[in-house]
């Protein structure tokens, strides 16, 4: 079974670092006026927040799916254990059923 070691968190951090780096480069190389640059940065920041929010939502949904699958697996394991234990109990003559 494949294991995900916090990949969603890594993606969000990488995205944020990329956004910050991009904004810094844009400020240094921007041919636009200060007002225009601020407007663009504000739009990009808003887009970044929306993408980060979406990534967080997707992460929560993934975690909830994993919790549901784990809970189902535990329940099935308990059922299998109880079934095996019940069928292995000795009968009235001391023999297993």
C-alpha positions as CSV (number, residue, x, y, z in Angstrom):
1,X,0.0,0.0,0.0
2,X,1.4,3.4,-0.9
3,X,2.0,5.8,1.9
4,X,1.5,9.6,1.8
5,X,3.8,11.4,4.2
6,X,2.1,14.7,4.4
7,X,2.3,15.4,0.6
8,X,-0.6,17.9,0.8
9,X,1.2,20.1,3.4
10,X,4.4,20.0,1.3
11,X,2.4,21.2,-1.7
12,X,0.9,24.1,0.2
13,X,4.3,25.2,1.5
14,X,5.9,24.9,-1.9
15,X,3.1,26.9,-3.4
16,X,3.4,29.7,-0.8
17,X,7.2,29.8,-1.3
18,X,6.7,30.0,-5.1
19,X,4.2,32.8,-4.7
20,X,6.5,34.8,-2.5
21,X,9.4,34.3,-4.8
22,X,7.3,35.3,-7.8
23,X,6.1,38.4,-6.1
24,X,9.6,39.4,-5.2
25,X,10.9,38.9,-8.8
26,X,7.9,40.8,-10.1
27,X,8.7,43.8,-7.9
28,X,12.3,43.8,-9.0
29,X,11.6,43.4,-12.7
30,X,8.3,45.2,-13.1
31,X,8.1,47.7,-15.9
32,X,4.7,48.9,-14.6
33,X,4.1,51.9,-12.3
34,X,3.9,51.4,-8.5
35,X,0.1,51.6,-8.5
36,X,-0.2,49.0,-11.3
37,X,2.3,46.8,-9.5
38,X,0.4,47.0,-6.3
39,X,-2.8,46.1,-8.1
40,X,-1.2,43.1,-9.7
41,X,0.3,41.9,-6.5
42,X,-3.0,42.3,-4.7
43,X,-4.7,40.1,-7.4
44,X,-1.9,37.5,-7.2
45,X,-2.1,37.4,-3.4
46,X,-5.9,36.9,-3.6
47,X,-5.4,34.1,-6.2
48,X,-2.7,32.6,-3.9
49,X,-5.1,32.6,-0.9
50,X,-7.8,31.0,-3.0
51,X,-5.5,28.3,-4.2
52,X,-4.2,27.7,-0.6
53,X,-7.7,27.5,0.7
54,X,-8.6,25.0,-2.1
55,X,-5.5,22.9,-1.3
56,X,-6.5,22.9,2.4
57,X,-10.0,21.9,1.6
58,X,-8.8,19.0,-0.6
59,X,-6.4,18.0,2.2
60,X,-9.3,17.9,4.7
61,X,-11.4,15.8,2.3
62,X,-8.5,13.4,1.8
63,X,-7.9,13.0,5.5
64,X,-11.6,12.4,6.1
65,X,-11.7,9.7,3.4
66,X,-8.7,8.1,5.0
67,X,-10.2,8.2,8.4
68,X,-13.4,6.6,7.0
69,X,-11.4,3.8,5.3
70,X,-9.4,3.1,8.5
71,X,-12.6,3.0,10.6
72,X,-14.2,0.6,8.1
73,X,-11.0,-1.6,8.2
74,X,-11.0,-1.7,12.0
75,X,-14.7,-2.6,12.1
76,X,-14.1,-5.4,9.6
77,X,-11.1,-6.6,11.5
78,X,-13.1,-6.8,14.8
79,X,-15.9,-8.7,13.0
80,X,-13.4,-11.2,11.6
81,X,-11.7,-11.6,15.0
82,X,-15.1,-12.1,16.8
83,X,-16.2,-14.6,14.1
84,X,-12.9,-16.6,14.3
85,X,-13.1,-16.5,18.2
86,X,-16.7,-17.7,18.2
87,X,-16.0,-20.6,15.8
88,X,-12.9,-21.7,17.7
89,X,-14.7,-21.9,21.1
90,X,-15.0,-25.5,22.4
91,X,-18.4,-27.2,22.2
92,X,-20.0,-29.0,25.2
93,X,-17.8,-32.1,24.8
94,X,-14.6,-30.0,24.7
95,X,-14.1,-30.2,21.0
96,X,-13.9,-27.2,18.7
97,X,-17.0,-26.5,16.7
